[in-house]
Amino acid sequence: MATAKQIQYRMGQAKKKLTKLNKEVTATKAKVKKLEAQLKKAKAAEKAKPKKKKAPARKKAKAPARRRKK
């Protein structure tokens, strides 16, 4: 059976790990929020951009007139 000191040590280690993970979760949440904001801005910019109109088809150049043989 584990002694009280061993259990306290394990609890301390678990708390350290939990604290570290909570910091990582907080940082990740902040990153996600930032990326969502960027995505929202990008979508708004895409929507606001006027679509390019296609240029009218070019007329084909006429072939030079052929000379008749004599």
GUMI-632706 format. One record per residue: residue number from 1; residue in one letter; x, y, z of N, C-alpha, C in turn. Coordinates in Angstrom, 3 decimals, always signed. Layout:
<atoms>
> n|res|n_u|n_v|n_w|ca_u|ca_v|ca_w|c_u|c_v|c_w
> NUM|a|X|Y|Z|X|Y|Z|X|Y|Z .
...
</atoms>
This chain:
<atoms>
> n|res|n_u|n_v|n_w|ca_u|ca_v|ca_w|c_u|c_v|c_w
> 1|m|+0.841|-1.174|+0.000|+0.000|+0.000|+0.000|+0.892|+1.246|+0.000 .
> 2|a|+0.405|+2.306|-0.665|+1.171|+3.538|-0.780|+1.100|+4.340|+0.508 .
> 3|t|+2.189|+5.037|+0.772|+2.208|+5.874|+1.971|+1.563|+7.231|+1.635 .
> 4|a|+1.284|+7.981|+2.673|+0.649|+9.289|+2.501|+1.553|+10.208|+1.682 .
> 5|k|+2.862|+10.146|+1.910|+3.812|+10.987|+1.165|+3.780|+10.658|-0.329 .
> 6|q|+3.707|+9.348|-0.640|+3.675|+8.934|-2.046|+2.412|+9.454|-2.736 .
> 7|i|+1.310|+9.349|-2.029|+0.038|+9.818|-2.587|+0.080|+11.330|-2.787 .
> 8|q|+0.638|+12.055|-1.813|+0.750|+13.505|-1.945|+1.624|+13.876|-3.142 .
> 9|y|+2.702|+13.139|-3.325|+3.608|+13.393|-4.442|+2.865|+13.196|-5.769 .
> 10|r|+2.145|+12.062|-5.877|+1.401|+11.763|-7.103|+0.331|+12.827|-7.361 .
> 11|m|-0.314|+13.292|-6.314|-1.319|+14.347|-6.468|-0.673|+15.630|-6.985 .
> 12|g|+0.481|+15.943|-6.420|+1.218|+17.128|-6.859|+1.579|+17.045|-8.335 .
> 13|q|+2.045|+15.863|-8.769|+2.401|+15.659|-10.179|+1.170|+15.795|-11.084 .
> 14|a|+0.055|+15.237|-10.630|-1.181|+15.306|-11.410|-1.658|+16.754|-11.529 .
> 15|k|-1.527|+17.518|-10.449|-1.950|+18.918|-10.476|-1.073|+19.733|-11.430 .
> 16|k|+0.225|+19.443|-11.420|+1.141|+20.127|-12.340|+0.734|+19.858|-13.787 .
> 17|k|+0.445|+18.579|-14.047|+0.070|+18.176|-15.406|-1.232|+18.871|-15.817 .
> 18|l|-2.175|+18.910|-14.892|-3.461|+19.548|-15.161|-3.283|+21.041|-15.455 .
> 19|t|-2.439|+21.694|-14.679|-2.182|+23.119|-14.882|-1.583|+23.357|-16.269 .
> 20|k|-0.617|+22.517|-16.637|+0.032|+22.651|-17.936|-0.981|+22.450|-19.065 .
> 21|l|-1.826|+21.441|-18.921|-2.818|+21.160|-19.954|-3.848|+22.288|-20.057 .
> 22|n|-4.227|+22.864|-18.909|-5.180|+23.971|-18.929|-4.607|+25.166|-19.676 .
> 23|k|-3.309|+25.419|-19.489|-2.656|+26.521|-20.208|-2.671|+26.254|-21.716 .
> 24|e|-2.395|+25.002|-22.084|-2.396|+24.643|-23.501|-3.790|+24.801|-24.105 .
> 25|v|-4.808|+24.379|-23.359|-6.184|+24.495|-23.834|-6.545|+25.961|-24.028 .
> 26|t|-6.178|+26.791|-23.073|-6.468|+28.225|-23.161|-5.782|+28.827|-24.389 .
> 27|a|-4.519|+28.473|-24.595|-3.772|+28.991|-25.748|-4.409|+28.520|-27.057 .
> 28|t|-4.824|+27.268|-27.092|-5.436|+26.719|-28.297|-6.767|+27.396|-28.585 .
> 29|k|-7.542|+27.651|-27.545|-8.825|+28.347|-27.727|-8.590|+29.734|-28.321 .
> 30|a|-7.561|+30.411|-27.836|-7.240|+31.747|-28.344|-6.852|+31.675|-29.817 .
> 31|k|-6.053|+30.669|-30.183|-5.641|+30.505|-31.581|-6.853|+30.250|-32.472 .
> 32|v|-7.766|+29.395|-31.990|-8.958|+29.065|-32.769|-9.806|+30.315|-32.975 .
> 33|k|-9.960|+31.097|-31.918|-10.754|+32.323|-32.012|-10.145|+33.276|-33.049 .
> 34|k|-8.819|+33.398|-33.013|-8.114|+34.274|-33.936|-8.309|+33.794|-35.380 .
> 35|l|-8.189|+32.478|-35.595|-8.349|+31.931|-36.930|-9.782|+32.073|-37.431 .
> 36|e|-10.751|+31.937|-36.528|-12.155|+32.113|-36.922|-12.399|+33.556|-37.366 .
> 37|a|-11.789|+34.505|-36.675|-11.926|+35.908|-37.047|-11.324|+36.149|-38.433 .
> 38|q|-10.167|+35.553|-38.692|-9.530|+35.694|-40.001|-10.410|+35.103|-41.098 .
> 39|l|-11.003|+33.955|-40.796|-11.869|+33.300|-41.770|-13.081|+34.171|-42.080 .
> 40|k|-13.654|+34.753|-41.052|-14.816|+35.617|-41.223|-14.466|+36.810|-42.124 .
> 41|k|-13.296|+37.410|-41.875|-12.853|+38.547|-42.678|-12.624|+38.127|-44.130 .
> 42|a|-12.013|+36.962|-44.315|-11.718|+36.478|-45.666|-13.013|+36.220|-46.433 .
> 43|k|-13.997|+35.647|-45.764|-15.274|+35.377|-46.425|-15.960|+36.679|-46.805 .
> 44|a|-15.917|+37.665|-45.915|-16.534|+38.961|-46.188|-15.840|+39.637|-47.372 .
> 45|a|-14.528|+39.538|-47.434|-13.776|+40.144|-48.529|-14.114|+39.468|-49.849 .
> 46|e|-14.267|+38.142|-49.819|-14.615|+37.396|-51.021|-15.985|+37.823|-51.533 .
> 47|k|-16.919|+37.982|-50.602|-18.282|+38.349|-50.964|-18.327|+39.757|-51.558 .
> 48|a|-17.555|+40.666|-51.005|-17.563|+42.057|-51.425|-16.888|+42.265|-52.769 .
> 49|k|-15.997|+41.360|-53.139|-15.259|+41.502|-54.395|-16.200|+41.361|-55.580 .
> 50|p|-16.191|+42.329|-56.498|-17.043|+42.171|-57.682|-16.467|+41.076|-58.579 .
> 51|k|-17.345|+40.296|-59.131|-16.879|+39.210|-59.992|-16.415|+39.786|-61.322 .
> 52|k|-15.350|+39.226|-61.846|-14.813|+39.694|-63.112|-15.711|+39.240|-64.248 .
> 53|k|-15.976|+40.179|-65.168|-16.778|+39.829|-66.333|-15.848|+39.286|-67.400 .
> 54|k|-16.349|+38.320|-68.123|-15.535|+37.760|-69.192|-15.452|+38.760|-70.340 .
> 55|a|-14.305|+38.839|-70.945|-14.113|+39.728|-72.087|-14.872|+39.148|-73.271 .
> 56|p|-15.452|+39.982|-74.109|-16.180|+39.450|-75.266|-15.226|+38.694|-76.187 .
> 57|a|-15.761|+37.697|-76.855|-14.928|+36.880|-77.732|-14.358|+37.750|-78.849 .
> 58|r|-13.109|+37.531|-79.144|-12.468|+38.320|-80.194|-12.943|+37.860|-81.564 .
> 59|k|-13.023|+38.821|-82.469|-13.398|+38.479|-83.835|-12.172|+37.913|-84.525 .
> 60|k|-12.417|+36.905|-85.332|-11.294|+36.287|-86.037|-10.820|+37.217|-87.149 .
> 61|a|-9.528|+37.288|-87.308|-8.958|+38.116|-88.369|-9.225|+37.453|-89.716 .
> 62|k|-9.536|+38.262|-90.694|-9.807|+37.702|-92.020|-8.493|+37.249|-92.642 .
> 63|a|-8.582|+36.128|-93.338|-7.386|+35.612|-94.007|-7.092|+36.511|-95.190 .
> 64|p|-5.826|+36.719|-95.498|-5.486|+37.570|-96.649|-6.037|+36.960|-97.945 .
> 65|a|-6.463|+37.811|-98.846|-7.033|+37.338|-100.120|-5.961|+36.611|-100.925 .
> 66|r|-6.375|+35.493|-101.517|-5.414|+34.718|-102.312|-5.374|+35.270|-103.744 .
> 67|r|-4.205|+35.209|-104.310|-4.056|+35.685|-105.693|-4.455|+34.571|-106.652 .
> 68|r|-5.044|+34.986|-107.730|-5.428|+34.004|-108.748|-4.229|+33.705|-109.626 .
> 69|k|-4.166|+32.471|-110.043|-3.092|+32.083|-110.962|-3.491|+32.432|-112.370 .
> 70|k|-2.548|+32.847|-113.202|-2.832|+33.178|-114.606|-2.647|+32.003|-115.479 .
</atoms>
